[in-house]
Amino acid sequence: MWPKALSQLVELAPHVTRLLPLADRYFKDKSSSDDATRRALDDLQANHRAALDAQRATVTDLSDRMHADLGAITSQQTTQASQAAALQRQVADLDGKLAGITRPLADLEKHLTSTRTDALAAKQAAESLEGRFRQIESAQRRTQTLLIVALVLLAIVLIVLVLISLHAH
C-alpha cells in the first residue's frame, strides 16, 4: 500500500509544482489583502475613535453648559420665588391697610347718607316754612291794609264828629 501511495505522489509531483506558484501568489495576495483590510479597519477605527472623542468633548461641553444654565435658572427661580413671597406679603399688608381704610369709609358713607337724609328733611322743612312765611306775609299785608283803611275811617269819623261838634256850638 505504501509503494502505491508513493508512486501516486510521484505522479502528482509535476502537477503540485505547477500549483505551488499559484497557491503562493494566492496566499500572498490574500495576505496583502488582509493586511490592507486590517490597515483600513485600523484607520477606520482610529477615525471613529477620533470622531467619538470629539463628540464626547462636545457632549461634555454641552453638558457643562447645560448644568451651568440649569444652575442659573435654579438661582433665578429661587430669587423669583422669594420676590413672589415678598410681593404676596406686601399684597397681604396692603389688603389689611385697605380694610382699615374701607371700614372708616363705610362708616363715613353711612354718616353721609344719614346727613343727606337730614339735609333733605331740613330742606323740606325750610320750603314748608317759606310757604308759611309767604302766607303770613300775605295775611300781614291784608291786615295792614285793613288797619290803614280802619284808621282812615276813624280819622274821617273823628273829623266828622269834630265838625259836628263845632257846628253845634
C-alpha positions as a Python dict, from the first residue, in 0.01 Angstrom:
ca = {
    (1, 'M'): (0, 0, 0),
    (2, 'W'): (282, 236, 75),
    (3, 'P'): (455, 181, -252),
    (4, 'K'): (139, 253, -440),
    (5, 'A'): (78, 571, -247),
    (6, 'L'): (435, 679, -311),
    (7, 'S'): (404, 618, -682),
    (8, 'Q'): (90, 823, -695),
    (9, 'L'): (265, 1104, -509),
    (10, 'V'): (547, 1096, -762),
    (11, 'E'): (293, 1120, -1042),
    (12, 'L'): (129, 1416, -873),
    (13, 'A'): (456, 1599, -812),
    (14, 'P'): (466, 1780, -1151),
    (15, 'H'): (110, 1899, -1100),
    (16, 'V'): (188, 2014, -749),
    (17, 'T'): (492, 2207, -877),
    (18, 'R'): (270, 2394, -1118),
    (19, 'L'): (13, 2464, -846),
    (20, 'L'): (264, 2583, -586),
    (21, 'P'): (336, 2921, -753),
    (22, 'L'): (-40, 2979, -793),
    (23, 'A'): (-101, 2890, -430),
    (24, 'D'): (190, 3109, -325),
    (25, 'R'): (52, 3402, -525),
    (26, 'Y'): (-299, 3338, -383),
    (27, 'F'): (-171, 3333, -25),
    (28, 'K'): (48, 3642, -84),
    (29, 'D'): (-245, 3829, -240),
    (30, 'K'): (-471, 3713, 40),
    (31, 'S'): (-209, 3815, 295),
    (32, 'S'): (-160, 4158, 134),
    (33, 'S'): (-534, 4199, 100),
    (34, 'D'): (-577, 4100, 467),
    (35, 'D'): (-305, 4349, 562),
    (36, 'A'): (-476, 4623, 354),
    (37, 'T'): (-810, 4533, 509),
    (38, 'R'): (-654, 4533, 857),
    (39, 'R'): (-490, 4871, 790),
    (40, 'A'): (-820, 5008, 654),
    (41, 'L'): (-1003, 4875, 958),
    (42, 'D'): (-737, 5022, 1188),
    (43, 'D'): (-766, 5359, 1008),
    (44, 'L'): (-1144, 5339, 1024),
    (45, 'Q'): (-1128, 5250, 1393),
    (46, 'A'): (-886, 5540, 1458),
    (47, 'N'): (-1114, 5779, 1267),
    (48, 'H'): (-1416, 5656, 1465),
    (49, 'R'): (-1225, 5694, 1791),
    (50, 'A'): (-1122, 6048, 1696),
    (51, 'A'): (-1481, 6131, 1597),
    (52, 'L'): (-1613, 5976, 1920),
    (53, 'D'): (-1356, 6167, 2125),
    (54, 'A'): (-1458, 6491, 1950),
    (55, 'Q'): (-1825, 6414, 2007),
    (56, 'R'): (-1754, 6318, 2368),
    (57, 'A'): (-1578, 6655, 2417),
    (58, 'T'): (-1870, 6835, 2251),
    (59, 'V'): (-2123, 6647, 2464),
    (60, 'T'): (-1917, 6719, 2777),
    (61, 'D'): (-1901, 7090, 2691),
    (62, 'L'): (-2273, 7092, 2616),
    (63, 'S'): (-2345, 6909, 2941),
    (64, 'D'): (-2129, 7156, 3136),
    (65, 'R'): (-2311, 7449, 2974),
    (66, 'M'): (-2648, 7287, 3045),
    (67, 'H'): (-2551, 7232, 3410),
    (68, 'A'): (-2437, 7595, 3435),
    (69, 'D'): (-2760, 7715, 3270),
    (70, 'L'): (-2964, 7489, 3498),
    (71, 'G'): (-2783, 7634, 3799),
    (72, 'A'): (-2853, 7987, 3678),
    (73, 'I'): (-3219, 7902, 3613),
    (74, 'T'): (-3249, 7743, 3957),
    (75, 'S'): (-3093, 8053, 4111),
    (76, 'Q'): (-3332, 8276, 3917),
    (77, 'Q'): (-3629, 8062, 4022),
    (78, 'T'): (-3520, 8084, 4385),
    (79, 'T'): (-3484, 8462, 4355),
    (80, 'Q'): (-3819, 8492, 4180),
    (81, 'A'): (-3986, 8269, 4440),
    (82, 'S'): (-3852, 8488, 4722),
    (83, 'Q'): (-3961, 8800, 4533),
    (84, 'A'): (-4306, 8648, 4478),
    (85, 'A'): (-4330, 8567, 4850),
    (86, 'A'): (-4228, 8925, 4935),
    (87, 'L'): (-4489, 9059, 4691),
    (88, 'Q'): (-4753, 8833, 4846),
    (89, 'R'): (-4664, 8968, 5190),
    (90, 'Q'): (-4690, 9324, 5054),
    (91, 'V'): (-5027, 9245, 4896),
    (92, 'A'): (-5150, 9096, 5225),
    (93, 'D'): (-5023, 9406, 5409),
    (94, 'L'): (-5194, 9634, 5156),
    (95, 'D'): (-5514, 9429, 5188),
    (96, 'G'): (-5502, 9485, 5565),
    (97, 'K'): (-5442, 9857, 5518),
    (98, 'L'): (-5721, 9873, 5260),
    (99, 'A'): (-5956, 9700, 5502),
    (100, 'G'): (-5851, 9957, 5765),
    (101, 'I'): (-5935, 10236, 5522),
    (102, 'T'): (-6252, 10074, 5393),
    (103, 'R'): (-6415, 10042, 5736),
    (104, 'P'): (-6395, 10416, 5814),
    (105, 'L'): (-6509, 10492, 5459),
    (106, 'A'): (-6812, 10268, 5509),
    (107, 'D'): (-6885, 10446, 5838),
    (108, 'L'): (-6841, 10781, 5663),
    (109, 'E'): (-7073, 10670, 5385),
    (110, 'K'): (-7338, 10576, 5645),
    (111, 'H'): (-7291, 10913, 5812),
    (112, 'L'): (-7316, 11091, 5476),
    (113, 'T'): (-7635, 10900, 5396),
    (114, 'S'): (-7779, 11000, 5732),
    (115, 'T'): (-7667, 11361, 5681),
    (116, 'R'): (-7817, 11362, 5331),
    (117, 'T'): (-8148, 11237, 5475),
    (118, 'D'): (-8134, 11505, 5745),
    (119, 'A'): (-8049, 11770, 5484),
    (120, 'L'): (-8344, 11665, 5268),
    (121, 'A'): (-8573, 11681, 5572),
    (122, 'A'): (-8430, 12026, 5660),
    (123, 'K'): (-8480, 12142, 5302),
    (124, 'Q'): (-8841, 12026, 5305),
    (125, 'A'): (-8893, 12198, 5641),
    (126, 'A'): (-8736, 12517, 5504),
    (127, 'E'): (-8959, 12503, 5198),
    (128, 'S'): (-9258, 12448, 5421),
    (129, 'L'): (-9152, 12745, 5639),
    (130, 'E'): (-9104, 12963, 5332),
    (131, 'G'): (-9457, 12878, 5221),
    (132, 'R'): (-9588, 12954, 5568),
    (133, 'F'): (-9392, 13284, 5577),
    (134, 'R'): (-9544, 13381, 5245),
    (135, 'Q'): (-9889, 13309, 5382),
    (136, 'I'): (-9810, 13513, 5696),
    (137, 'E'): (-9671, 13800, 5487),
    (138, 'S'): (-9980, 13794, 5270),
    (139, 'A'): (-10204, 13797, 5579),
    (140, 'Q'): (-9990, 14076, 5730),
    (141, 'R'): (-10029, 14289, 5415),
    (142, 'R'): (-10406, 14240, 5424),
    (143, 'T'): (-10414, 14324, 5794),
    (144, 'Q'): (-10202, 14637, 5735),
    (145, 'T'): (-10432, 14739, 5452),
    (146, 'L'): (-10738, 14685, 5672),
    (147, 'L'): (-10573, 14872, 5959),
    (148, 'I'): (-10492, 15168, 5731),
    (149, 'V'): (-10849, 15165, 5599),
    (150, 'A'): (-10980, 15150, 5960),
    (151, 'L'): (-10753, 15437, 6066),
    (152, 'V'): (-10859, 15643, 5768),
    (153, 'L'): (-11225, 15574, 5851),
    (154, 'L'): (-11165, 15651, 6215),
    (155, 'A'): (-10995, 15973, 6118),
    (156, 'I'): (-11290, 16060, 5893),
    (157, 'V'): (-11533, 15978, 6175),
    (158, 'L'): (-11330, 16193, 6415),
    (159, 'I'): (-11319, 16476, 6168),
    (160, 'V'): (-11693, 16446, 6114),
    (161, 'L'): (-11754, 16441, 6490),
    (162, 'V'): (-11530, 16739, 6544),
    (163, 'L'): (-11710, 16923, 6266),
    (164, 'I'): (-12046, 16826, 6406),
    (165, 'S'): (-11947, 16936, 6750),
    (166, 'L'): (-11813, 17263, 6613),
    (167, 'H'): (-12131, 17323, 6427),
    (168, 'A'): (-12341, 17250, 6717),
    (169, 'H'): (-12185, 17512, 6935),
}
